[in-house]
């Protein structure tokens, strides 16, 4: 048990990109393929994804959509989270799954300071991205909402 726990801690300290590639879970081509598929996917609606994944009911979705229509500003996900229907990370995981891209918890991901300095803060804030690592000369970034291009 101690050895397993030690192995788990060592794995957690590795960069996600390194882990995904060394474990043959994903390589740069697969990641780029997932991103390409995402661009070509039909316009998915968050509500349809959440209902399809059994994370919210049709009734909960309809109530949130009514509230969204009244407010004319609120994002559907924020309304559902605010109502306590779903957690924000459940929404993000469902989106990642549906879009075929990896879900990354930044609290558990070690980002190299060298990579952070490759993007200016202005660019990172403007595009709402966090640089993760460099792979084959390309910066791999995390984005909070993968549907917000």
N, C-alpha and C positions, 0 to 999 in steps of 0.2 A: 504494500500500500504506500509506504514511504517513497519507494522508487517511482511509482506511478505519479504521486503528487509532485515529486521533484521534476519529472519529465513534463508534466503539465505546466509547471511554472516556467520551465525553460522554453516551451513552445509559446507561451503567452508573451515572452519578452522578444520574440522574433518579429520582424516586420511581416505584415500580412502578405504583401506581394511576394516576399522571399518564401514564406510558408506555402502559399498557393502554388508557386512554381516548383519548389523542391519536392513537394508532395504530389506533384503531377495532377493537382486539382484544376489548375488553370495555368495557361502560359500566355504570353503577350498576344499571340494570334487569337486565342480563345477570348481574351478580354476585349480585344479590338473587334472580334466577330460579334460579341454580345452588344457592344456599343453600336455597331453597324445595324444589327437587328433592331435595336431600340429605335434608331432613326427611322427605320422602314416599317415600324409597327403601326397598325391603325391607331387612331386617336382613342386612347383608353380613358375612361372616366373613372375617377377615384371611387365613386360610389359603387359602380359596377364591379370593380376589383374587390372591394371590401365585402360586398354581398356574396360574390362568387367564392371568396375564401372563407365564408361563414364567420366573418369577424363582426358584422353588424347585420341586423335584420332589415328587411324591406321597410318595415314600419319605422325603425330608427333612422334609416336613410331618408325617408320621406319627411319626417319631422325636421331633421337637420336641413334638408333642402328648403323647406318652408321658411325656417329661420334665416337661412342664407338669403333667400329672396327678399325677406323683409329688411334685412340689414344692408343688402346690396354691396357689402364690403367683405364680410367674413369669409374666410376660406373654409371649405367643407370639413377638411381634416381638423382644423382648429375648433370648429363648432362641435364636432363629435368628441374630441378630447375634452373640451370644456364641459360638455354634458356628462362626462364620465363613462361614455359608451365604449371607448377604446383608448388605448395608450398610444402616444406618438410613435414609439418604436415599433408597435405592431403595424401601424400604417406604413412606416418606412420599410419594414421587412416584407410586407405584402407587395409593395411597389417593386422592390428589388427582385423578389421571386417572379412576379409577373413579367418584369422587363428582362429577366435573365441576366441580371448583374449581381455581383457580390454585395452583401450588406456588411458594412463595417461599423463597429462601435468605436468611435474615436477615443473614448475613455480607456479602452484596452489596447490601443494601437500606439506603438512607439514611432514617432516621426523624427527623422534625423534633422538637426538644426540646419545642416547644409541644404536640405531640400526646401525648408521653409524660406530660406534666403533667395531661392531661385525665382520666387514670385514676389512682386511688391505687394504690400498690404492693400494698396488701392485696387489692384487687379483681383486679389483674393476676395476682398469685400464686394467689389462690383459684380463678380461672377458667382459669389457665395460658394467658394470652393476652399478646400484645405489640401495643400500638396502632401502626398503620402510618401512617395519614393520615386526614384528614377529607374526606369527599366529600358535598356537599349536606347539610351539617349532621349527618352520621352518622360515627361513628368506625369505620374499617375496621380489623379486628384480624387477626393471624395466630395460629393455634392449632397446637400441635405434633401433636396427634392429632385430626383432624377427625371421628373416630367417637366421641370422648369429649365428649358434650354436657353 
